[in-house]
């Protein structure tokens, strides 16, 4: 079982320190979180987090009521299942329902089944919900879709269900890709046979596959990773592509917008929830 970095924090009062800690640790490379009262646990796969950035977060939180800080190496565990033990069904305004296999299907709307696992994307986090609501509004019929940082695969599976002709689900964690394969089966989808493929790697590794370009790219990833990989997304995108991004706070939107526009992309839609933001981008003009 893979080793993970665990950061365990205790606050005198969870607000606002805990929320700020999640944002800062996400930027430092942590991708999984659970909380209980005044305590927060953050996790990152071995080599995924920047140790210096994580330690910087320690200093940044000292004035926010941080009582204890501990960093350990632990073995992989089903943290999402612990964090969301009862795993209620997520019903979205678009009519999409995201549920665990032990919940009965909804009578109406689009049903996506996700087994809680240590991968990100159970539908309970605001960024996942924001991404889902935008995906179902896109004209995906016959489109090629790239889902970067797929996590549980919820967005990739949803894109397939609403008519995408080809979906590539990508994550740097092999455990996440195994979870996507399991979730695909729960939804009656067979990867590599139903025009949905799975890939372990980052954006650069997708570029190395030398596939046809994508009409739509989905990236629910923190701001720093989005900015570091934007140039690769640009190369992977078709001339009139759409890029849907989340995983960052509303306060990050101005910086991200300025950065995206420098690459020739402009915002065409935006939504917020609980301080998190989701922005839909399109090219300003044809690629040279």
N, C-alpha and C positions, 0 to 999 in steps of 0.2 A: 504494500500500500504506500502511496506517495507521501512524502513529508511536506508539511506546510508550516509557514511562519504564522504564529498566533500572537496577536497583540491584545492584552487584557487590560481594560481601563475601568477605573471606578471614579465616579464623580460625587461631589457633595450634593449636587442637584443635577438631574439629567438634562435640564434645559438651561441655556442653549448648548452647553458643551458637547453633549452626545451627538447632536445633529452636525455640529461643526466638525467633530472628530471623524464622522463618517465621510464627510466631503473631503477632508484633508487626507485621510488614509486611502480613500479611493484614488486620489491623485497620485499618492505614493506607490500605488500598485496593488493595494488590497482589493479583492473582488467579492468577498463573501463576508457577511456580517450577521451577528445575532445579538440580542439585547435582553436584559432582564433587570427591571427597576433602574438602579443607578449604575449598572454595569453594562459594558459593551465589549464584545469580542470581535476582532477583525482578523481575516485570514487571507493569506496569499500563498500560491504554490511556490515551491522552492525556486529561487531565481527570478520570481515575478516582481517582487517588490524591491525598491531602491532603499537599502539600509540607511543611507544618509538622509533620504527624504523622510523615512519613517521616524528617525530620531529627531528630525526637525519638527515634526508634528508634536512630539513630546514637549519640546520647548514652547511651541505655540499654544498649547493647551493649559499650561501651568497657571495662567491667570484666569482660567474659566472653571475653577473649582475642581481641578483634577486631584484626587486623593491618592491614587495608586496607578502605577504603570508597570506592566510586566511583559516581556517579550520572550517567547519560547518556540521551540520546534516541536510540532506535534504530528501525529499520523492523521491521514485523511478520515473524515467522518461526515455523516449526513447532517450538516449544520442547518441547511434549509428546513429539513424535516423537524429539527428540534426547535428552530425559531418560529416556524409556522405549524406547530404540532397538529392543530385541528384542521388546518388547510381548508378554509371555507371556499366555496365556489365564488369566482369573480365574475360578476355580471356587468358588462359595459354598455354604455348608451348606444353603441353601434349595433347591439344585438349579439355580440360575441360573448360566449361564456367560456371561461377557463376553469377546468375542474380536475380533481384527482380521479383516478380510476375507481375509487371506492364511493364516489358520488354518482347518482343517477344522471343521465343526460337531460339537458334542458328541453322543454317541450317545443320551444321555438328558437329561432336564431341559429348562429353558427357555433358549433360545439368543438372545442379543442381540449384534448385530454393530456394532462401533464403529470407524470409521476414526480412528486417532490424528491429532490436530490440535492447534492451539494452544488449543482450548477445554478447560475443566475437565470431567472426568467420564469417565475411561478405565477406572475400576473398580479402579485400583491404589492410590488413596488411601483411607485408612481411612474417611473420612466418606462417600465414595461407596458403599463396601461396606456400611456401616451403614444408609444410606438404602435401598439395594436390598433388604436383608434385611427391613426394615420394610414396604416397599411390597408385597412379595409376600405378606405376612401380612394385609394389609388387605382387607376385603370390597369390592373396587372394581367388581364387576360392576354395570353400569348407573349408575355414579357419574360426576359431573363433576369433573375433576381439573385443578388449576393447578400447573404446574411453574415456580417462580420461579428465575431464574439457571440455566437449563436446561443451559448448557454444550454438551456433545456431544449432549444429548437422551436420554441413557441412561435416566433415570427416566421421562420422558414416553413413550418407546417401550415401556418395560416396563409402564407403567400401561395403555397401549393393549392390549398383548398379554395382560394378565390380565383384560381385560373392561371397562375404563372406557368409558362411552358417549360421552364427549367429553373431550379433553385439549387444554389451551392451554399451549404451551411458550414461555416468555418469557426473553429475555436482553437486556441493554443493548448487547451487541456484535453488530453485523450479521454479522460473520464467524462468530460462534457459530451464529447462526440458519441461515446457509448450510451450516454443517457438519451441523446437525440435519436439514436437508432431504436432504443427501447420505446421512446415516446411515439416515434413514427409508427411502430407496430400497433400501439394502442389506438392510433387514429386510422388504422387500416391502410397505411402507406408503406411501401417497400422501397427504401433507398436503393439507388442505382437501377431500379426497374421502373419506378414511377416518376422519372425525370427530376428526382431530387438526389443530390450527391452530398457526401460528408467528407470534410477534409480537416486534418489536424495541422495547424500552422497559423502564421500571421498573414498580413496583407501581402508582404513581399513574396511569401511562398505561393500565394495564389497567383501572383503575377508570373512567377516562374513556371506555372502550369501551362501558360500560353493558350488559354481558353479564349473563346470569343468574348467581346466586351459585354457589359451588363447594362440593361436598361434602368434598373433600380438597384441601389445599394442601401442596405439597412445597417446602421452602426449604433448600437446602444452601449457606448463605451465612454469612459471619462474623458474630460476635455483634453488633457495632455496627450493621451493616446490618439485621439481624433486628429489633433494637430500634427502629431509626428507621422501619422499614416496618410494624411490628406493627399499628398503628392502621388502615392500609390493608388488611392481611390480614383484620383483623376485619370490615371493611366488605364484603370480597369473599366472606366465608365464610357458608355456609348455617347455619341455626339449630343443627343438630346436627353441625357440621363437625368434621373431624379435621385437625390441623396437624402435619406431621412436619418437624422441624428438625435440622440438623447444621451442621458448619462451625465449631464452637467447641470449646474444650478443656473437659475435665471440671471444671477449676477455675472455669470461667465458669457452670456449671450453677446454683449457688445464686442468683447475681445474676439470671440469665435467668428462673429459676423465680419469684422474687419479682416481677419485672417482668411476666411473663405472667399471674400470678394477679391483678395489679392491673387487668388487662384482662378478667378473668373466665374465664381459661383455667387448667386444671390438668393436671399431668403424669399420663399414664396408662401410660406405658411408657418405658423408658430402656435404652440399651446403650452400652458403651464399647469402644474399641480404640485402643491406642497413645496414650493420653492424650486422645484425641478422644471426644466424646460425641454421642449422637443421642437426642432426646427427642420422644415423641409426646404431643400435647396435645389435649384436648377441652374444650368449654365447661363451666363449672360449672353453668350454667343457661341457659334460653332467652334469646335476645336480646330486649331491651326494644323 
